[in-house]
C-alpha cells in the first residue's frame, strides 16, 4: 500500500550472527533515521517464542522499513509477504 516499504530478509548462520548484525545495524551511521527512515529490526530463529516469531509477518507502520534477520533454517520454511 501507499507509504509501505518492502521488507528486507537477511539470512545468517546462527543466533550469534543475528545478534551481531542487529547491533551493527542499530549503531550504523549510514542507516541514520534521518537518511533512511525508521527501521524495525527483527530476529527470526527457532529459539524465539512464537509471539516473537509472529512479529516478522506483521506489516510495519507506514514509512517504517522492516529488516528480518533469520537463520538459514527459516529459508525453506517461511514466506514473509512484504519481502521485496
TIMI-2910 file (N, C-alpha, C, CB; in pm, 1 decimal, decimal comma, always signed):
<rs>
+----------+----------+----------+----------+----------+----------+----------+----------+----------+----------+----------+----------+------+
!      n_x !      n_y !      n_z !     ca_x !     ca_y !     ca_z !      c_x !      c_y !      c_z !     cb_x !     cb_y !     cb_z ! resn !
+----------+----------+----------+----------+----------+----------+----------+----------+----------+----------+----------+----------+------+
!    +81,3 !   -119,1 !     +0,0 !     +0,0 !     +0,0 !     +0,0 !    +85,0 !   +124,5 !     +0,0 !    -92,2 !     +0,4 !   +118,0 !  Unk !
!    +21,1 !   +236,9 !     -2,7 !    +91,9 !   +364,8 !     -6,4 !   +168,3 !   +387,1 !   +123,1 !     -6,2 !   +480,4 !    -30,8 !  Unk !
!   +292,5 !   +430,2 !   +111,4 !   +376,7 !   +452,7 !   +228,2 !   +438,4 !   +325,8 !   +283,1 !   +297,6 !   +518,9 !   +335,3 !  Unk !
!   +405,9 !   +210,5 !   +222,6 !   +460,5 !    +83,8 !   +271,8 !   +590,1 !    +53,7 !   +198,4 !   +358,5 !    -32,4 !   +253,4 !  Unk !
!   +696,2 !    +35,6 !   +275,5 !   +826,0 !     -1,3 !   +219,8 !   +838,6 !   -152,5 !   +226,6 !   +943,5 !    +68,7 !   +296,0 !  Unk !
!   +896,5 !   -211,8 !   +125,0 !   +917,2 !   -355,9 !   +128,8 !  +1014,4 !   -394,1 !   +238,8 !   +967,9 !   -406,0 !     -5,6 !  Unk !
!   +997,6 !   -515,5 !   +288,7 !  +1085,5 !   -566,6 !   +393,3 !  +1212,9 !   -621,9 !   +331,4 !  +1014,4 !   -675,2 !   +476,6 !  Unk !
!  +1316,3 !   -630,5 !   +414,8 !  +1444,2 !   -688,4 !   +374,7 !  +1464,1 !   -813,7 !   +459,4 !  +1564,0 !   -585,9 !   +392,7 !  Unk !
!  +1498,5 !   -925,2 !   +394,4 !  +1521,8 !  -1050,2 !   +463,2 !  +1668,7 !  -1088,5 !   +447,7 !  +1428,9 !  -1161,5 !   +409,0 !  Unk !
!  +1737,7 !  -1106,2 !   +560,9 !  +1879,8 !  -1138,3 !   +560,8 !  +1897,5 !  -1274,3 !   +628,4 !  +1963,8 !  -1026,9 !   +633,5 !  Unk !
!  +1962,1 !  -1367,4 !   +559,1 !  +1989,4 !  -1498,4 !   +618,4 !  +2130,2 !  -1500,0 !   +677,1 !  +1973,0 !  -1611,3 !   +513,2 !  Unk !
!  +2139,0 !  -1545,8 !   +801,2 !  +2266,4 !  -1555,1 !   +872,3 !  +2280,2 !  -1695,9 !   +928,9 !  +2276,0 !  -1448,0 !   +986,0 !  Unk !
!  +2401,1 !  -1731,9 !   +967,9 !  +2427,1 !  -1871,4 !  +1003,9 !  +2383,0 !  -1911,5 !  +1144,2 !  +2571,5 !  -1898,5 !   +990,4 !  Unk !
!  +2358,5 !  -1814,7 !  +1232,1 !  +2317,9 !  -1852,8 !  +1367,1 !  +2274,6 !  -1734,3 !  +1450,8 !  +2430,1 !  -1924,2 !  +1436,2 !  Unk !
!  +2235,1 !  -1764,0 !  +1575,1 !  +2183,0 !  -1660,2 !  +1664,0 !  +2288,6 !  -1555,5 !  +1698,4 !  +2129,8 !  -1723,1 !  +1791,7 !  Unk !
!  +2413,3 !  -1597,2 !  +1716,7 !  +2518,8 !  -1500,6 !  +1749,7 !  +2537,2 !  -1401,7 !  +1635,5 !  +2652,2 !  -1573,0 !  +1779,7 !  Unk !
!  +2532,2 !  -1451,7 !  +1511,6 !  +2546,1 !  -1363,4 !  +1394,8 !  +2427,2 !  -1269,1 !  +1382,7 !  +2560,3 !  -1446,2 !  +1266,1 !  Unk !
!  +2308,3 !  -1318,6 !  +1415,1 !  +2188,1 !  -1233,3 !  +1413,7 !  +2204,4 !  -1120,0 !  +1514,1 !  +2060,2 !  -1316,3 !  +1446,1 !  Unk !
!  +2246,3 !  -1153,6 !  +1635,1 !  +2265,8 !  -1050,8 !  +1738,5 !  +2369,6 !   -948,1 !  +1694,3 !  +2309,0 !  -1115,6 !  +1871,6 !  Unk !
!  +2481,1 !   -996,2 !  +1641,6 !  +2589,1 !   -907,6 !  +1598,9 !  +2542,7 !   -816,4 !  +1485,0 !  +2711,6 !   -989,9 !  +1554,8 !  Unk !
!  +2473,7 !   -872,8 !  +1388,2 !  +2423,8 !   -793,9 !  +1275,0 !  +2323,3 !   -688,7 !  +1322,0 !  +2358,9 !   -885,9 !  +1169,7 !  Unk !
!  +2233,4 !   -727,4 !  +1411,2 !  +2134,4 !   -632,4 !  +1463,5 !  +2203,7 !   -515,5 !  +1533,2 !  +2037,5 !   -702,9 !  +1561,3 !  Unk !
!  +2306,3 !   -546,3 !  +1611,3 !  +2380,2 !   -440,0 !  +1680,1 !  +2448,4 !   -347,0 !  +1580,3 !  +2484,6 !   -500,3 !  +1775,4 !  Unk !
!  +2507,5 !   -403,8 !  +1476,5 !  +2573,0 !   -321,4 !  +1374,7 !  +2472,0 !   -232,5 !  +1302,5 !  +2646,9 !   -410,3 !  +1273,4 !  Unk !
!  +2357,0 !   -288,5 !  +1268,9 !  +2253,7 !   -209,4 !  +1201,0 !  +2205,0 !    -94,7 !  +1289,4 !  +2135,2 !   -298,8 !  +1161,1 !  Unk !
!  +2185,1 !   -123,1 !  +1417,7 !  +2135,0 !    -20,5 !  +1509,4 !  +2237,7 !    +90,3 !  +1532,3 !  +2096,5 !    -83,6 !  +1642,8 !  Unk !
!  +2366,1 !    +55,8 !  +1523,7 !  +2471,9 !   +154,0 !  +1550,9 !  +2525,1 !   +224,2 !  +1426,3 !  +2585,5 !    +86,5 !  +1620,9 !  Unk !
!  +2487,1 !   +175,0 !  +1308,9 !  +2546,0 !   +226,2 !  +1185,5 !  +2506,8 !   +371,4 !  +1158,9 !  +2504,1 !   +139,4 !  +1068,3 !  Unk !
!  +2606,3 !   +453,6 !  +1131,0 !  +2580,0 !   +592,9 !  +1096,1 !  +2522,9 !   +603,8 !   +955,3 !  +2708,0 !   +676,1 !  +1107,8 !  Unk !
!  +2544,9 !   +501,7 !   +873,4 !  +2492,7 !   +502,0 !   +736,5 !  +2343,2 !   +474,9 !   +732,9 !  +2565,6 !   +398,7 !   +652,1 !  Unk !
!  +2289,9 !   +422,8 !   +841,1 !  +2147,3 !   +392,9 !   +847,8 !  +2076,8 !   +488,2 !   +943,2 !  +2124,7 !   +247,9 !   +891,6 !  Unk !
!  +2124,5 !   +610,1 !   +949,6 !  +2063,9 !   +710,5 !  +1035,0 !  +1918,1 !   +731,0 !   +995,5 !  +2141,6 !   +843,0 !  +1026,9 !  Unk !
!  +1831,2 !   +738,5 !  +1093,6 !  +1687,7 !   +750,6 !  +1067,8 !  +1653,6 !   +871,9 !   +980,7 !  +1612,4 !   +759,6 !  +1199,3 !  Unk !
!  +1728,9 !   +979,0 !   +994,6 !  +1703,8 !  +1098,2 !   +913,3 !  +1731,4 !  +1071,5 !   +765,9 !  +1789,7 !  +1215,0 !   +962,0 !  Unk !
!  +1822,3 !   +979,1 !   +736,7 !  +1858,2 !   +948,8 !   +598,2 !  +1773,7 !   +838,1 !   +537,0 !  +2002,9 !   +910,3 !   +590,7 !  Unk !
!  +1751,6 !   +730,4 !   +611,2 !  +1683,8 !   +612,9 !   +553,8 !  +1545,9 !   +588,9 !   +611,7 !  +1767,4 !   +490,1 !   +574,8 !  Unk !
!  +1506,8 !   +667,3 !   +710,5 !  +1378,3 !   +645,2 !   +775,2 !  +1392,5 !   +542,6 !   +886,7 !  +1273,3 !   +599,2 !   +673,0 !  Unk !
!  +1285,8 !   +526,0 !   +963,6 !  +1292,6 !   +433,5 !  +1076,1 !  +1300,9 !   +288,3 !  +1030,0 !  +1171,9 !   +452,2 !  +1166,2 !  Unk !
!  +1376,1 !   +209,1 !  +1105,6 !  +1392,1 !    +66,8 !  +1076,4 !  +1333,7 !    -15,8 !  +1190,0 !  +1541,0 !    +31,4 !  +1054,7 !  Unk !
!  +1270,7 !   -126,5 !  +1153,8 !  +1222,9 !   -224,2 !  +1250,3 !  +1305,6 !   -349,9 !  +1227,9 !  +1067,8 !   -252,1 !  +1235,1 !  Unk !
!  +1399,9 !   -376,5 !  +1318,1 !  +1492,4 !   -488,5 !  +1303,0 !  +1441,5 !   -604,0 !  +1388,3 !  +1638,4 !   -448,2 !  +1343,8 !  Unk !
!  +1410,4 !   -716,1 !  +1321,8 !  +1351,0 !   -830,6 !  +1390,2 !  +1434,2 !   -956,7 !  +1369,5 !  +1208,2 !   -853,5 !  +1341,1 !  Unk !
!  +1466,9 !  -1027,4 !  +1478,1 !  +1534,8 !  -1156,0 !  +1463,9 !  +1432,7 !  -1265,6 !  +1433,3 !  +1614,7 !  -1190,4 !  +1592,3 !  Unk !
!  +1478,6 !  -1372,7 !  +1369,5 !  +1393,3 !  -1489,1 !  +1346,1 !  +1479,2 !  -1615,0 !  +1353,2 !  +1320,4 !  -1479,0 !  +1208,1 !  Unk !
!  +1456,5 !  -1692,4 !  +1459,5 !  +1526,2 !  -1820,2 !  +1475,1 !  +1441,3 !  -1910,8 !  +1562,5 !  +1668,6 !  -1800,6 !  +1536,6 !  Unk !
!  +1474,6 !  -2037,0 !  +1563,3 !  +1392,9 !  -2136,6 !  +1630,3 !  +1380,6 !  -2120,5 !  +1780,3 !  +1446,5 !  -2268,3 !  +1602,0 !  Unk !
!  +1472,6 !  -2050,3 !  +1844,3 !  +1467,7 !  -2034,6 !  +1989,6 !  +1375,5 !  -1921,7 !  +2034,7 !  +1606,2 !  -2009,9 !  +2042,5 !  Unk !
!  +1325,1 !  -1843,4 !  +1939,8 !  +1235,0 !  -1733,4 !  +1975,4 !  +1099,4 !  -1786,8 !  +2018,0 !  +1218,8 !  -1636,3 !  +1857,5 !  Unk !
!  +1036,6 !  -1718,9 !  +2112,3 !   +898,8 !  -1751,7 !  +2149,4 !   +808,6 !  -1728,5 !  +2028,1 !   +851,0 !  -1666,1 !  +2271,9 !  Unk !
!   +700,9 !  -1804,2 !  +2017,9 !   +615,1 !  -1794,9 !  +1899,2 !   +556,4 !  -1655,2 !  +1880,2 !   +502,5 !  -1896,3 !  +1908,6 !  Unk !
!   +525,1 !  -1583,7 !  +1989,9 !   +471,2 !  -1447,9 !  +1973,1 !   +576,6 !  -1353,5 !  +1916,5 !   +419,2 !  -1393,7 !  +2107,2 !  Unk !
!   +704,9 !  -1380,2 !  +1945,1 !   +813,0 !  -1300,5 !  +1886,2 !   +830,7 !  -1335,5 !  +1738,7 !   +945,5 !  -1323,1 !  +1962,9 !  Unk !
!   +819,0 !  -1463,8 !  +1705,1 !   +831,3 !  -1506,4 !  +1566,3 !   +721,1 !  -1445,2 !  +1480,0 !   +827,0 !  -1658,8 !  +1557,0 !  Unk !
!   +602,1 !  -1432,4 !  +1535,8 !   +488,3 !  -1378,3 !  +1458,0 !   +509,2 !  -1233,3 !  +1415,8 !   +359,8 !  -1388,5 !  +1539,4 !  Unk !
!   +592,5 !  -1159,6 !  +1488,7 !   +616,7 !  -1018,7 !  +1454,8 !   +670,7 !  -1001,6 !  +1312,6 !   +714,6 !   -957,3 !  +1554,3 !  Unk !
!   +745,9 !  -1100,5 !  +1263,5 !   +804,5 !  -1085,9 !  +1130,2 !   +698,7 !  -1088,1 !  +1020,7 !   +906,0 !  -1196,0 !  +1105,4 !  Unk !
!   +580,9 !  -1140,7 !  +1050,5 !   +474,6 !  -1149,3 !   +949,4 !   +383,1 !  -1026,7 !   +950,7 !   +391,6 !  -1275,1 !   +971,7 !  Unk !
!   +396,3 !   -942,1 !  +1050,7 !   +311,9 !   -823,0 !  +1061,3 !   +368,6 !   -710,1 !   +975,9 !   +299,5 !   -777,9 !  +1208,2 !  Unk !
!   +278,8 !   -634,3 !   +915,0 !   +320,4 !   -519,3 !   +834,8 !   +355,4 !   -404,7 !   +928,8 !   +208,6 !   -476,8 !   +734,1 !  Unk !
!   +472,3 !   -344,4 !   +911,1 !   +509,7 !   -232,5 !   +998,5 !   +428,4 !   -108,2 !   +965,4 !   +659,7 !   -202,0 !   +985,9 !  Unk !
!   +434,0 !     -8,5 !  +1051,2 !   +363,2 !   +116,9 !  +1023,5 !   +414,2 !   +179,6 !   +893,1 !   +380,7 !   +216,3 !  +1141,4 !  Unk !
!   +332,8 !   +263,7 !   +828,9 !   +376,8 !   +329,8 !   +705,2 !   +508,3 !   +404,5 !   +725,8 !   +269,0 !   +427,0 !   +655,3 !  Unk !
!   +597,8 !   +391,7 !   +627,5 !   +725,1 !   +461,1 !   +632,6 !   +833,7 !   +389,5 !   +709,9 !   +705,3 !   +593,3 !   +690,7 !  Unk !
!   +801,8 !   +276,6 !   +772,6 !   +899,7 !   +200,4 !   +850,3 !   +945,6 !    +81,2 !   +767,0 !   +839,5 !   +153,2 !   +987,2 !  Unk !
!  +1076,3 !    +63,9 !   +754,7 !  +1132,8 !    -48,4 !   +680,3 !  +1161,3 !   -162,9 !   +777,2 !  +1262,8 !     -6,0 !   +604,6 !  Unk !
!  +1104,2 !   -279,5 !   +749,5 !  +1126,2 !   -397,9 !   +832,4 !  +1246,4 !   -474,0 !   +778,5 !   +999,7 !   -489,1 !   +835,5 !  Unk !
!  +1339,1 !   -507,8 !   +868,8 !  +1455,4 !   -589,5 !   +833,8 !  +1450,1 !   -714,3 !   +920,9 !  +1591,2 !   -510,5 !   +853,9 !  Unk !
!  +1435,1 !   -830,2 !   +856,4 !  +1427,4 !   -956,6 !   +928,2 !  +1563,3 !  -1026,0 !   +916,9 !  +1312,2 !  -1047,2 !   +871,8 !  Unk !
!  +1621,4 !  -1056,2 !  +1031,3 !  +1748,9 !  -1126,7 !  +1038,3 !  +1718,7 !  -1270,0 !  +1079,3 !  +1848,8 !  -1057,6 !  +1139,0 !  Unk !
!  +1734,1 !  -1364,1 !   +985,7 !  +1689,7 !  -1501,0 !  +1008,3 !  +1803,3 !  -1601,1 !   +994,4 !  +1578,8 !  -1536,0 !   +912,0 !  Unk !
!  +1791,5 !  -1711,3 !  +1066,1 !  +1882,7 !  -1821,7 !  +1042,6 !  +1841,6 !  -1887,7 !   +911,5 !  +1881,5 !  -1924,0 !  +1161,6 !  Unk !
!  +1936,1 !  -1951,0 !   +846,3 !  +1903,9 !  -2010,5 !   +717,0 !  +1812,0 !  -2131,5 !   +728,8 !  +2030,7 !  -2050,5 !   +646,3 !  Unk !
!  +1785,8 !  -2178,8 !   +850,3 !  +1686,2 !  -2283,8 !   +871,4 !  +1549,3 !  -2234,4 !   +825,3 !  +1681,4 !  -2326,6 !  +1020,6 !  Unk !
!  +1525,3 !  -2104,4 !   +842,0 !  +1396,5 !  -2046,8 !   +803,7 !  +1383,4 !  -2030,2 !   +652,5 !  +1377,4 !  -1912,6 !   +871,7 !  Unk !
!  +1491,6 !  -2046,2 !   +580,0 !  +1492,8 !  -2017,0 !   +436,6 !  +1387,8 !  -2095,0 !   +358,6 !  +1628,7 !  -2046,4 !   +380,1 !  Unk !
!  +1364,6 !  -2219,7 !   +393,4 !  +1270,8 !  -2300,9 !   +316,8 !  +1135,6 !  -2316,2 !   +385,3 !  +1329,8 !  -2436,5 !   +291,8 !  Unk !
!  +1123,2 !  -2267,2 !   +507,3 !  +1002,4 !  -2297,6 !   +582,7 !   +908,0 !  -2180,2 !   +603,1 !  +1040,1 !  -2351,1 !   +713,7 !  Unk !
!   +945,5 !  -2059,6 !   +561,1 !   +857,4 !  -1944,4 !   +583,7 !   +844,4 !  -1859,6 !   +458,6 !   +909,6 !  -1859,0 !   +699,1 !  Unk !
!   +734,7 !  -1787,8 !   +452,2 !   +714,1 !  -1686,3 !   +348,8 !   +670,2 !  -1558,9 !   +419,5 !   +607,4 !  -1732,4 !   +241,1 !  Unk !
!   +742,7 !  -1451,8 !   +396,3 !   +708,8 !  -1321,6 !   +453,5 !   +660,1 !  -1236,6 !   +335,9 !   +833,3 !  -1254,2 !   +529,5 !  Unk !
!   +532,0 !  -1205,4 !   +335,9 !   +467,2 !  -1145,3 !   +219,2 !   +529,8 !  -1017,2 !   +169,5 !   +327,0 !  -1119,0 !   +250,1 !  Unk !
!   +578,5 !   -931,0 !   +260,0 !   +623,7 !   -799,7 !   +214,1 !   +772,8 !   -792,0 !   +183,9 !   +589,9 !   -697,3 !   +316,5 !  Unk !
!   +842,4 !   -906,1 !   +180,6 !   +983,9 !   -905,1 !   +143,7 !   +994,8 !   -878,5 !     -6,0 !  +1053,4 !  -1040,0 !   +181,8 !  Unk !
!  +1080,6 !   -782,4 !    -41,3 !  +1097,8 !   -746,5 !   -183,6 !  +1234,8 !   -787,5 !   -232,3 !  +1077,6 !   -595,4 !   -205,3 !  Unk !
+----------+----------+----------+----------+----------+----------+----------+----------+----------+----------+----------+----------+------+
</rs>
